[in-house]
């Protein structure tokens, strides 16, 4: 049976000899489990945190007077123009709908209607979408971006190169680079900016990244640790870590030392397993001579050295 966050909380409280039915104890155990995970994740490039997702290039419709909520995947239709588009997602906070596969231009001030949601709104304007939020959660590392539709790898660039490439943000066309632009002010999720601004919708961009795990709340109690991003071999590591933190809180320092030792043992096993998860990777020691030794080349009176 898969371990849920609730069962991990129960086990933690049992190990520190506290009531498993007191909500204050449950909240504290949940907090310590989350802290134990956050403390350990930066130590090693854990393979189970690696993720792959895709997103579509879109256009942004600015709306007003929205009634209801547009839903992803539905087709919206302009009342006057008869133009159609497919909804990627709807931003109720900013009254914008992101769409792809647009049949023709929509008309200013016309009413648009959702096919399945039956939501309505007044269409105001259209703009190509430059800023995207491909991951609905925290990210610690972005590994790569790839334009799948055009079979083209995208370069990750810093702010200087990104700004110099297109100062007024006016270029549209084929995407060649990605800038990691911080966090969205409304959702707190990481955002990226594309260069160039995509000139075509419904093109697929693949993203590889390393996820982070947000602090768990009571709403996560029924979710398995694996679904929350915790590999099976990692469960005991965070459990012993949470137990140690709780025992220190309760001033049981001798018992806490044992819990820390258990955590260290479980962590070593998890690290060893992580090393083997992507094939037979080897890390040979650097040789002091022979193949792999430092290279020195003498050319005339000049000396060139390469490590």
C-alpha positions in Angstrom: 0.0 0.0 0.0 1.4 3.4 -1.0 2.4 5.7 1.8 0.3 8.8 2.0 1.3 12.0 3.7 -1.3 11.3 6.4 0.2 7.9 7.1 3.7 9.4 7.3 2.4 12.0 9.8 0.9 9.1 11.9 4.2 7.2 11.8 6.2 10.3 12.8 3.9 10.9 15.8 4.0 7.3 16.9 7.8 7.4 16.9 7.9 10.4 19.1 5.1 9.0 21.3 2.6 11.7 20.7 -1.1 11.4 20.0 -1.9 10.8 16.4 -5.3 12.4 16.6 -4.4 15.8 17.9 -4.5 18.4 15.1 -1.7 20.5 16.6 0.6 17.5 16.6 -0.4 16.6 13.0 0.3 20.1 11.8 3.7 20.1 13.4 4.6 16.7 12.1 3.5 17.8 8.6 5.7 20.9 8.9 8.7 18.8 10.0 8.3 16.3 7.1 8.2 19.2 4.7 11.3 20.8 6.3 13.2 17.5 6.2 12.5 17.2 2.5 13.5 20.8 1.8 16.8 20.4 3.7 17.8 17.3 1.7 16.8 18.1 -1.8 19.7 20.5 -2.5 22.3 18.0 -1.4 22.3 15.7 -4.4 20.9 16.0 -8.0 18.0 13.5 -7.2 16.8 12.0 -10.5 13.2 11.6 -9.2 12.8 15.4 -9.2 13.5 15.7 -12.9 10.4 16.4 -15.0 9.4 17.0 -18.6 6.4 19.0 -19.8 5.3 20.8 -23.0 3.4 24.0 -23.7 1.9 25.5 -26.8 2.6 28.9 -28.3 -0.5 31.1 -28.1 -2.0 34.5 -28.7 -3.4 36.6 -25.9 -7.0 37.9 -26.1 -7.8 40.8 -23.7 -11.4 40.7 -22.6 -13.9 42.8 -20.6 -17.2 42.0 -19.0 -16.6 38.3 -18.7 -19.5 36.2 -17.4 -18.5 32.7 -16.4 -15.1 31.1 -17.0 -13.6 29.8 -20.2 -12.2 26.3 -20.0 -9.0 24.7 -21.5 -9.6 22.9 -24.8 -13.0 24.5 -25.7 -13.6 26.5 -28.9 -14.6 30.1 -28.6 -16.5 31.9 -31.3 -16.9 35.6 -32.2 -20.5 36.6 -32.4 -20.0 39.1 -35.3 -17.0 37.8 -37.1 -17.7 34.1 -36.7 -14.0 33.5 -36.1 -13.0 30.7 -33.8 -10.0 29.8 -31.6 -9.2 27.0 -29.1 -8.6 28.0 -25.5 -5.3 27.0 -24.0 -6.0 28.6 -20.6 -8.0 31.4 -19.0 -6.5 34.1 -16.7 -9.5 35.3 -14.7 -7.4 37.7 -12.6 -6.3 39.7 -15.6 -9.3 39.0 -17.8 -7.2 37.4 -20.5 -7.7 34.2 -22.5 -4.8 32.4 -24.2 -5.7 30.7 -27.5 -4.3 28.8 -30.5 -5.5 27.6 -33.9 -7.2 30.9 -34.7 -9.4 30.7 -37.8 -9.4 34.4 -38.6 -9.2 37.8 -37.0 -11.8 38.7 -34.3 -13.6 42.0 -34.4 -13.1 44.7 -31.7 -16.0 44.9 -29.2 -17.7 41.7 -30.5 -19.0 39.1 -28.0 -17.2 35.8 -27.8 -18.8 32.7 -26.4 -17.3 29.5 -25.1 -18.5 26.3 -26.8 -18.7 24.1 -23.7 -18.5 26.5 -20.8 -21.0 29.0 -22.4 -19.0 31.8 -20.8 -19.2 35.1 -22.6 -17.0 38.2 -22.8 -16.4 41.3 -24.9 -13.3 41.0 -27.1 -10.9 43.9 -26.9 -7.6 43.1 -28.6 -5.0 40.5 -29.6 -1.3 40.2 -28.9 1.3 37.6 -29.6 2.2 35.8 -26.3 5.8 36.4 -25.3 5.6 35.4 -21.6 4.7 31.8 -20.5 4.3 29.9 -17.3 5.0 26.3 -18.4 5.2 24.8 -14.9 2.5 25.3 -12.2 4.9 24.9 -9.3 8.3 25.7 -8.0 11.4 24.9 -10.2 15.0 24.6 -9.0 16.8 24.1 -12.3 15.8 24.5 -16.0 17.6 21.9 -18.0 16.6 22.5 -21.6 14.0 23.9 -24.0 13.2 22.4 -27.4 10.9 23.6 -30.2 9.4 20.2 -31.0 7.3 21.5 -34.0 10.3 22.9 -35.8 12.9 20.4 -34.4 15.0 23.2 -33.0 16.9 23.5 -29.6 16.4 26.8 -27.8 19.3 28.5 -26.0 18.8 29.7 -22.4 20.2 33.2 -22.2 20.7 35.8 -19.4 19.0 39.2 -19.2 21.8 41.1 -21.0 21.7 39.0 -24.1 17.9 38.8 -24.0 17.5 42.6 -23.8 20.1 43.4 -26.5 18.5 40.9 -28.9 15.2 42.8 -29.1 15.2 46.0 -27.0 11.6 47.0 -27.9 10.2 43.5 -27.9 8.9 44.0 -31.4 10.4 41.0 -33.3 8.1 38.0 -34.0 8.9 34.8 -35.8 10.8 31.6 -35.1 11.7 31.2 -31.4 15.5 30.8 -30.8 16.1 31.6 -27.1 14.5 31.5 -23.7 15.1 33.9 -20.7 14.1 32.7 -17.2 12.3 35.8 -16.0 11.5 35.2 -12.3 8.1 34.5 -10.7 4.6 35.5 -11.7 3.2 38.2 -9.4 -0.3 36.6 -9.2 0.5 32.8 -9.0 4.1 32.8 -7.7 4.9 30.2 -10.5 8.1 30.7 -12.5 7.8 32.5 -15.9 9.9 32.4 -19.0 10.2 34.9 -21.9 10.8 33.8 -25.5 12.9 35.4 -28.2 11.5 35.9 -30.7 7.9 36.4 -29.8 6.2 33.4 -31.5 4.6 34.4 -34.7 2.6 31.2 -35.0 0.3 29.5 -32.5 -0.1 25.8 -31.6 3.6 25.1 -31.8 4.9 22.7 -29.1 7.8 23.6 -26.8 9.3 20.8 -24.7 10.8 21.7 -21.3 13.0 19.6 -19.1 13.5 20.9 -15.6 14.1 19.9 -11.9 11.1 20.5 -9.8 11.0 21.8 -6.2 8.4 20.8 -3.7 6.3 23.5 -2.1 5.5 23.2 1.7 2.7 20.7 2.2 -0.7 21.6 3.7 -3.5 19.6 5.2 -5.0 19.3 1.7 -2.1 17.1 0.7 -2.7 14.5 3.5 -4.6 12.1 1.3 -2.0 12.2 -1.4 0.8 9.6 -1.7 4.3 10.7 -1.1 5.2 9.5 -4.6 2.6 11.7 -6.1 4.0 14.6 -4.0 7.4 14.0 -5.6 9.0 11.7 -3.1 10.7 8.6 -4.3 10.0 5.4 -2.3 13.6 5.1 -1.2 13.5 8.7 0.0 10.5 8.2 2.4 12.5 6.9 5.3 14.9 9.8 5.0 12.3 12.5 5.5 10.6 10.4 8.2 13.7 10.1 10.3 14.5 13.8 9.7 11.0 14.9 10.8 11.3 12.6 13.9 14.6 14.1 14.9 13.3 17.6 14.6 10.2 16.8 16.7 12.3 15.0 19.3 14.5 18.0 19.6 11.4 20.2 20.1 10.3 17.9 22.9 13.8 18.1 24.5 14.5 14.4 23.9 18.0 15.0 22.8 19.4 11.4 23.2 16.5 10.0 21.1 17.0 12.8 18.6 20.6 11.7 18.1 19.5 8.2 17.2 16.9 9.6 14.8 19.6 11.7 13.1 21.8 8.6 12.8 19.0 6.7 11.2 18.4 9.6 8.8 22.2 9.6 7.9 22.1 5.8 7.2 18.9 6.1 5.1 20.4 9.1 3.2 23.5 7.2 2.3 21.4 4.4 0.9 19.3 6.9 -1.1 22.4 8.6 -2.5 23.8 5.2 -3.6 20.6 4.3 -5.3 20.4 7.6 -7.1 23.9 7.0 -8.5 22.7 3.8 -10.2 19.4 5.0 -11.5 20.6 6.2 -15.0 22.7 3.3 -16.0 26.1 2.1 -15.0 27.7 5.5 -14.5 31.3 5.5 -13.3 33.3 8.3 -11.8 37.0 7.1 -12.0 39.6 8.9 -9.8 41.9 11.3 -11.6 45.1 9.6 -12.6 48.5 11.0 -11.6 50.2 9.6 -14.7 49.6 7.9 -18.0 46.2 8.4 -19.7 44.3 11.2 -18.0 47.4 12.9 -16.6 48.0 16.6 -17.0 49.3 17.4 -20.4 52.3 19.6 -21.1 53.4 20.6 -24.6 56.7 22.3 -25.4 56.8 24.2 -28.6 60.2 25.9 -29.2 60.8 28.1 -26.3 57.1 28.4 -25.4 55.3 26.3 -22.8 51.7 25.4 -23.0 49.9 23.4 -20.3 46.4 21.9 -20.2 44.9 20.2 -17.1 
